[in-house]
Amino acid sequence: MMKSIRLVPVLVVVLMVLAAVPAFSQSNVVDLTGESGVKEVEVRSRGLAFEVSEIRVNRGDTVRVTYVNGGGRHDWVIDEFEGARTAMISAGQSETVEFVADRAGTFEFYCSVPGHRSAGMYGSFVVVD
């Protein structure tokens, strides 16, 4: 009987953690393909993760991304599009970039601080033709 009493708090904690992980990691696909005009999105980070996991736009769209740093020192980068790179900013700061999604495909946005991308600080930028 003593073992089952000790397991209950541990199981509750494990279940709470498992319930929270999918909500954050699957979260936030921002689909702007049905919008008109400049496509605006705010991307926030927390720890070594972006809260937006995927951004979807149409080929030829002008995209305005505001990156809000939730802690540490980070940036937001897509290598394939000119102008799709913020400066390295500190916690609490934000920066806005604007660029044209001039080619279709799936690209990765990420933080370029060494080790952050491999630790999971990335997402998908999907450009629909």
N, C-alpha and C positions, 0 to 999 in steps of 0.2 A: 504494500500500500504506500509506503514511503516513496518509492521510485515514481509512481504515477503522479504524486503531488509535485515532485520536482520537475517532471517533464511538461506539465501543463504550461507554466510560464515560458519555457523554452519553445514549445510548439507555437504558442501565441506570437512570440517575437518572430519566429521563422515565417509564419503565415503572413504577418504584417509586412515583412521585408519582401516576400515573394509577390504580394499583392501590389506593392508600390513600384517595383522594378518594371513590370510591363507597362504600366501607365506612363512612365517617363520615357522608356526606350522606344515604344511604338508610337508615341504621341506625335502630334503636330505635323501632319502633312498640310502644307499651305498650297492650295490649288488656285492659282490666279488665271487659269486659262479662259475662264468665262468673263473676266473683267475687261473693261475698256480703259484706254488711256495708259498712263505710266503705272506699272505694276509696283506697288509699295508693300514691303514686308519688314517687320521688325524681328530680328533674330537676337535672342538673349542667350547668355551662357550661364551655367552654374557648375562650379567645379571644372571637371575636364569633359564637359558635354555641352552641346548646343541644345536648347529646348525645342528647336525646329529640326525635324529629322529629314524632311524633304520639302523642296520648293518646286512647284510646277508652273511653267510659263509657256507662251507660244513663241515660235521662232520669229524674230524681228521685234519683239517687245523691248521697250525701254524698261529696265528694272531698277528700282531704287531700294537698296537694302540699308537699314539702319541697324548696326550692330551695337548692342548694349552689353557691356562687360559686367557680369555678376560677381567677379572676384578674380584676383590674380592679375596676370599680365598676358593678354591675348590679342589676336587679330582674327579677321575673317577673310578668306582668300578663295578665289576660283582661278586657277592658272589659265584656263582657255579663253577668258574674256578680258579684253583690255578695260582697265578701270575697276575690275572686280576684286579690289584689295583695299582693306582698311589699313590705317596705321596701327602699330602696336599700341594698345591703350591699357590703362590701369583700371582697377576695380571702380565701378560707379560711373565710368566715362562711356560715351557713345560716339560713334562716327557714322556718317552716311556716305555711301558711294552710289554712283549711278553708272550703268553700262547698258549696252545693247546685247541681247541674247541672239546673236547673228548666225548661230549654227544649231541644228537639232542634235539631240543625243542626251545621254546621261553623264553628268560631270560631278565631280566631288568638290564640295566646299569644305574647308578645314581651317584649323589654327596652325600657323607655321612655326610656332615655338617648338624647338626640338623636343621630341618625345610626346607631344600633345596629340598629334594626329594618330599615332600608333596606340595611344591610350584610349582612343575612342572619340576624340573631339573632331568629328566630321559628319557630313550629311550628304544627301543627293540633291543635285540641281538638275531637274529634268526639263528639257526644252522640246516641246512637241511641234512637229512640222505641220 
